[in-house]
Amino acid sequence: MDEIERLLDDGVLGFYDRVEVTEIFGCLPDKSVQNIFTLIVSENRNGEEICKPKIINKDRIVLSKLQGWSFGILQYTKTISDILLNIKELKQEKIWSGSGNILKLEGDYLYHSSKFVPPDSFEEVPLNKVLKNNFWNGSHIIEWQNSTKSKITPLLESPTLLQELSEKIQLYTPISIASVSDRLGNFLIQIPVNIIQARFQHSQSGNDLKLNIAYHPLAKSRKLRVNCDMEYDKIINGYGSFEVINTELVIPMTCDHGPHKGVVWDDENNLILAATRPSSFISQVSYGMNIVENEPRVFTINARGVQEDVRVVVQHSQRNTVGKKNSNQDSWTQKRLYRDEKIRLSRQKKFVQYKPKDGEIEKEHQKAISDIKSLINQYSENGVWLWDPYLDAIDVLKTLFYCPFHGADLRALTNLSTFNDKSEPEEVPAGKNAQLSEQKRIFEDLDSNLLGIKLEFRARIGKAGWNFHDRFLIFPNTKEGVLAWSLGTSVNSLGKQHHILQQVDDGQLIADSFTELWDQLNSHDNLIWKHQ
């Protein structure tokens, strides 16, 4: 409480007379009400009237696949003194009554002392997706973490459900809880810094940086210090630490490579008043123009008895660059960084090319299978899903069965209609599908104790779901979030011809698509094998 009161005290970080509280809550099938996420933002509203608690969502928020649950968003304001009483009650009695309704909190709540959250730069700060307007100096946050989250595990175990809830919440308030799922169930106090306004700029001459500071009209000047560094190629190329005497300060930087980071420090209160994530300034602009030829390119395509006359507009492309040119040293460094990055991605299995030579196809195949096993060993603690239209029982045994984690969520999805290898796959009824019977037989005859295996293998058969082509290895729940790799070819042909194994940018989108199709193939006819 001492820390919170110190940060909220007039003239330290700002001048606050109110807090705005946004409570996202869930009504569960057992009739209990659970905190999904509560954000308390300190503000100065110049003594305006208190806003009473109000549900801001017009209709109950419900999720299509979470029966018996509903969600709401409650918003209100309170005075600083009143909210401090509520926070004290939260700390001592595990009760939240900010809105006037008493909410008994279940589980353990851990207090996390003040941290500073800077605004986004060209790097996004994940927590800014739930904070309010944190795009000036930054904010201090204090948090009570629900460390068990036992009542809200369905949301944590299903990224699709959480994403659906997050999107529906954002129709009423810009809080993207899916971006910070680890914060579910938490109470978070945001104290924006408005005692000063700080802005970093590039100096008009040379490589120097410039800091401009403006004080709040009610604030007294104080001893401030700025620390700034510039890093490139893991080297600190420039650094400066200066006392801020006036409202404008030039920070000498001898290097013109790499992003910079700056921190404004309050010596009097030992607090950060402003900070930036790695940032940079535009030093070079490229622009282009296209000049269209008077005559188009014309040709005729005769295909399968159909004639098509084609006209293509031909253009000359010209591109110009204005601004500072990169030095020769920088261009050589960029080439070396590219080579290093290529090697790093290959070692981490984020980008691997397979180029089998004559006589070494089986060797390259085994290497590719080994790489898949390596990824499974590294990321499958909570599950791994394999999505491949040509996947068969042997492929599953060669890959998913190597998962070393007891009870991990293993899923495999194939498309038995594609096994005939026709451009238009046959839609064979499940009862007449010979491939289905053969796949089931392999598992039934399997000589294994199945220790720790929790696996379900489904197939698209007939008209259920949809045809699919791409092949993915998906890890739905890792410490780094949802991860996914594009295989580039089917498991049975890994390494046998040129293809690329690479991590995709947004694993969540791939997992969502997999889950959507998986749920449509949930009948007994689509089940190849299951073991719990």
C-alpha positions, 0 to 999 in steps of 0.5 A: 500500500505504501508503494501505491500511495507514493506513486499516486501522490500529487506531483510524483508521477502526475496529479490524479483525482479519479480512477477509471475501472474496467472489470471484465467478468464471467458468469459460470455454469456453477452460478459463480462470478469470476474476474476475467481481467480488471484494469484500474487507470489513474486519471485527472478528471478535474473533479467531475462527478463520479460515474456509477457502475454501468454494464457497457456491453449491450447484449450478454457476451457468449461464446459458441463453444463454451456452454453455460458461460456468459461475460460482461464489461463493467465500467465506473470511476472512483476517487483515489481515496475510495479505490485505495480502500478497495485495494486494501480490502483486496490485499487483506481479505481477497475480496473485490468490491470496487463496484459495490458488489462483493466478489470473493476471489478464489485461489492465490493472488500474488502482488507484483511491485511497480514496473514500467511499461514504455509505449510501442515503437517499431517493436510492439509491447504486448501489455499495451494491448490492454493498457489505456492510451499508453503512447506518450511517456509510458506508465507504471503498473502494479499487479495482483496475479491470480496464480492458480486461474483454476476457474478460467482454465477453459479459456487458457486451454483453448486459444480459439475460445480466448480469441473469440472472447477477446474480439467480442470484448473489443467491440466495446472497449479496446482491451485485447486479452488474447494478446496477454493470456497470462494476465487472465484473472489479474487486477492491474493498476495503471499509473500513466506518467503525466508529470512531464512530457518527453520527446526524443528526436533526431538532431538537425545535424550529425547523428546526435539525438535531442530530448525535449521536456515539458513540465505539467503546469502544476509540477515543480522542476526536479533533478532529471537525468537521461540515459541513451544508448544506440546499439547495432550488431550487438555492439553499443555504438553510442552512449550518453548519460546527462543531467537535464538542466533545461527543457532541451538537451542534445545527446551526442551520438558518434554512430549512425547505425542501429536503433536507440533507447532512452530513459528519463530518470527522476533522481529525487523520487528514484523513478522512471518518468519516460522510456522508449523501446528501441526506436529509430528515425527515417534517414532514407526514403525510396519512391518509385514510378511506373511508366506505361507503354503505349502498346500492351503485350498481346497473346492468345492462349489455346487450352482444351479447345478454349481460346483466350485473347490476352492483353497485358499492360507493360510498364517501366519501373523506376525507383529513386532514393533520397537521403543518407546512403549506407556506408560500405562498412554497413553494407558488408555488415548487413551481408554478414548479418544475413548469413548469420541469421540464415545459419541461426534459423537453420539451427533453430529449425525455423528455416531449413532447406532439404536438397537431396542428392542422388543416392542420398535421398533416404539419408536426407529423409531421415535427417528431415524426420529427425528435425521434426522429432527435435521440434517435438522434443523441444515444444510438445510439453503441452501438445503437438498437432500434425496436419497433413492430407497424406498422413497415415498411421506409419507417419504418426508412429514416426513422429507424434509417438516420439513425444516424450511428455506424458499425457501431452495433447497429440492430434493427427489430421489426414484426408483419406479422400486424397489417397487416390491422388486425383485432382478431384478427391473421391468422397467415399463413405466411411463404411466403404473406405478401405484406407480407413480400415487399413489405418485402424488395423495398423494401430490395432496390431501395434505392439506397444504399451502406449505409456503416456500416449494421449492421441487422437487421429481423425480423417476427413472422409466424404463431405464432412469438413473441407479438402486441404493441401498445406502441411503443418506441425502445430504446438498449441501451448508453449511458453512462447505461445502458439507455434507452427511450422509449415512442412513444405511436403507430406511427412512420408516424403520429407527430405526426398525432394526439395522443400522448406521447413519453416516456422510461420509468423502467426501460429495462432491463425494456423491453430485456429484453422486446424481447430475449426476443421477438427471440430467438424470431423468429430463424428465416429465415422471420422475417427481412425484411432484414439487413446487416452 
